[in-house]
Amino acid sequence: GAIAVAASLIAILFYIWFRFEWQFAVGAILTTANDVIVTIGLFVILQLDFSLSSIAAVLTIIGYSLNDTVVVYDRIRENLRRYKKMSLTDVLDRSINETLSRTTLTSVTTLLALISLWIFGGEVIRSFTLAMIFGIVIGTYSSIFLAAPFLILLNLRGDGKSPDGDDAEPEADADPAAAV
C-alpha cells in the first residue's frame, strides 16, 4: 500500500511538472502529502485497522485532493498570464477567490453522499467512508489554504514582484487621491 501511494505521488509529480512549472509540481505534492499524512494520522489516533479499503480511501483522497489543487493552480497560471504586473500574493488571492465556490460546493456535495454512506452503509465500508469524509475535509482545506502559499514559499515569481522586476501596479479601482 505504501509503495502504491509513493508511486502515485511520484507519477503525479512528473505529470504536473510537465504540465505546469516545477513549483506547481512540488506544491501539489506537498499539499497532497499533507492530506495523506493527516488522514493516516487519523487512523493512528483512532486506532482503526489499516486495511485494503483504507488504502483505497487514501488513494481516492490523493486523486480528489490533487484534482482540487490542480483546479486552483490552473486558475493561478491563467491569472499569472492575465495580470502580469500584479503581485504574486494578489494573483493568488484572486485565483483562490475565483475557485472558492467551485471547490466548496464540490466538497459539500461529496460530503453529503459520504455522510449518508457512513450512516447507512454498514460496518463493512465504515472505515472507508470515515477516511473519505476526513480526507475530503482536509483536502479541501489544503487546496484552499496550503496550495497557493507553497508557491510563495517556492518563490514562483521572485519576492512577489512581476516577472520583469517592477513592483505590481495599483488596482484600477484604487483611489487616485490616496497616491498623492
C-alpha positions as a printed Julia matrix, in Angstrom:
180×3 Matrix{Float64}:
   0.0    0.0     0.0
   2.8    2.4     0.88
   4.55   1.58   -2.39
   1.35   2.3    -4.33
   0.93   5.67   -2.59
   4.59   6.61   -3.16
   4.48   5.53   -6.81
   1.33   7.54   -7.44
   2.85  10.65   -5.85
   5.99  10.32   -7.98
   3.93   9.88  -11.16
   1.85  12.91  -10.21
   5.0   14.96   -9.59
   6.28  14.27  -13.1
   2.91  14.91  -14.73
   2.36  18.27  -13.04
   6.0   19.23  -13.62
   5.44  18.58  -17.33
   2.05  20.35  -17.38
   2.95  23.35  -15.21
   6.22  24.62  -13.72
   8.28  22.77  -11.12
   6.98  25.0    -8.3
   3.44  23.88   -9.06
   4.51  20.23   -9.07
   6.32  20.49   -5.74
   3.43  22.47   -4.23
   0.9   19.88   -5.39
   2.97  17.03   -3.97
   3.45  18.82   -0.64
  -0.27  19.57   -0.43
  -1.24  16.01   -1.33
   1.36  14.52    1.02
  -0.11  16.65    3.81
  -3.55  15.17    3.1
  -2.21  11.61    3.14
  -0.19  12.07    6.33
  -3.06  13.71    8.2
  -5.52  11.02    7.06
  -3.15   8.24    8.14
  -2.74  10.14   11.4
  -6.5    9.87   11.89
  -6.21   6.07   11.67
  -3.39   6.12   14.2
  -5.2    8.39   16.66
  -8.49   6.46   16.43
  -6.58   3.13   16.36
  -8.5    1.94   13.31
  -7.39  -1.05   11.26
  -5.49  -0.12    8.12
  -6.93  -2.47    5.5
  -7.23  -2.62    1.73
 -10.28  -0.39    1.88
  -8.25   2.15    3.87
  -5.56   2.11    1.19
  -8.27   2.6    -1.44
  -9.59   5.56    0.55
  -6.12   7.12    0.76
  -5.58   6.68   -2.98
  -9.01   8.19   -3.66
  -8.19  11.12   -1.38
  -4.97  11.66   -3.33
  -6.92  11.87   -6.57
  -9.61  14.1    -5.13
  -7.22  16.47   -3.41
  -4.96  16.64   -6.41
  -7.9   17.47   -8.65
  -8.86  20.38   -6.38
  -5.27  21.58   -6.22
  -4.85  21.43  -10.0
  -8.05  23.45  -10.48
  -6.67  26.16   -8.18
  -3.23  26.0    -9.82
  -4.72  26.22  -13.3
  -6.56  29.4   -12.33
  -3.36  30.77  -10.79
  -1.5   30.05  -14.02
  -4.21  31.76  -16.08
  -4.18  34.8   -13.8
  -0.37  34.99  -13.82
  -0.59  35.39  -17.59
  -3.52  37.81  -17.41
  -2.22  40.07  -14.61
   1.5   40.29  -15.29
   2.04  43.44  -13.24
   0.01  42.3   -10.24
   1.96  41.0    -7.25
   2.06  37.25   -6.73
   0.1   37.42   -3.49
  -2.68  39.41   -5.18
  -2.81  36.93   -8.07
  -3.01  34.05   -5.59
  -5.8   35.76   -3.62
  -7.76  36.48   -6.79
  -7.33  32.92   -8.05
  -8.43  31.35   -4.78
 -11.47  33.63   -4.62
 -12.41  32.7    -8.19
 -12.27  28.96   -7.46
 -13.55  29.03   -3.87
 -17.23  28.42   -4.64
 -16.46  25.55   -7.02
 -14.13  23.88   -4.54
 -16.51  24.31   -1.62
 -19.64  23.18   -3.45
 -17.92  20.11   -4.88
 -16.7   19.14   -1.43
 -20.06  19.7     0.26
 -21.84  17.62   -2.38
 -19.33  14.8    -1.97
 -19.55  15.04    1.83
 -23.33  14.69    1.74
 -23.03  11.41   -0.16
 -20.23  10.16    2.1
 -22.07  11.02    5.3
 -25.09   9.09    4.02
 -22.83   6.11    3.28
 -21.25   6.35    6.73
 -24.62   6.42    8.48
 -26.49   3.86    6.36
 -23.7    1.89    4.67
 -22.98  -0.57    7.4
 -19.86  -1.76    9.15
 -18.14  -3.07    6.02
 -17.47   0.35    4.5
 -17.44   2.43    7.67
 -13.64   2.86    7.83
 -13.53   3.67    4.1
 -16.2    6.35    4.39
 -14.71   7.79    7.58
 -11.33   8.14    5.88
 -13.0    9.68    2.84
 -15.01  12.18    4.9
 -11.93  13.25    6.81
  -9.81  13.27    3.65
 -12.28  15.42    1.72
 -12.37  17.98    4.52
  -8.56  18.04    4.8
  -8.13  18.01    1.01
 -10.47  20.97    0.59
  -8.69  22.83    3.36
  -5.27  22.2     1.84
  -6.37  23.13   -1.69
  -7.64  26.47   -0.43
  -5.17  27.34    2.32
  -1.93  25.44    1.6
  -1.51  25.03   -2.16
  -1.11  28.72   -3.03
   1.16  29.64   -0.09
   3.51  26.84   -1.16
   4.01  28.79   -4.4
   5.14  31.81   -2.39
   7.43  29.59   -0.33
   8.89  28.11   -3.52
   9.48  31.61   -4.91
   7.31  31.19   -8.02
   7.77  34.73   -9.27
  10.51  36.06   -7.05
   9.6   38.02   -3.92
   6.1   38.97   -5.01
   7.27  41.12   -7.9
   6.26  40.95  -11.51
   8.43  38.9   -13.88
  10.24  41.97  -15.24
  11.19  43.11  -11.73
   8.77  46.05  -11.36
   6.52  46.25   -8.36
   2.9   45.46   -9.01
   0.8   48.29  -10.33
  -2.05  49.57   -8.17
  -5.53  48.21   -8.71
  -7.7   50.05  -11.23
 -10.35  50.87   -8.62
  -7.85  52.32   -6.13
  -8.39  55.92   -5.02
  -6.06  58.15   -7.11
  -6.12  60.85   -4.4
  -4.58  58.42   -1.93
  -1.48  58.09   -4.12
  -0.63  61.79   -3.71
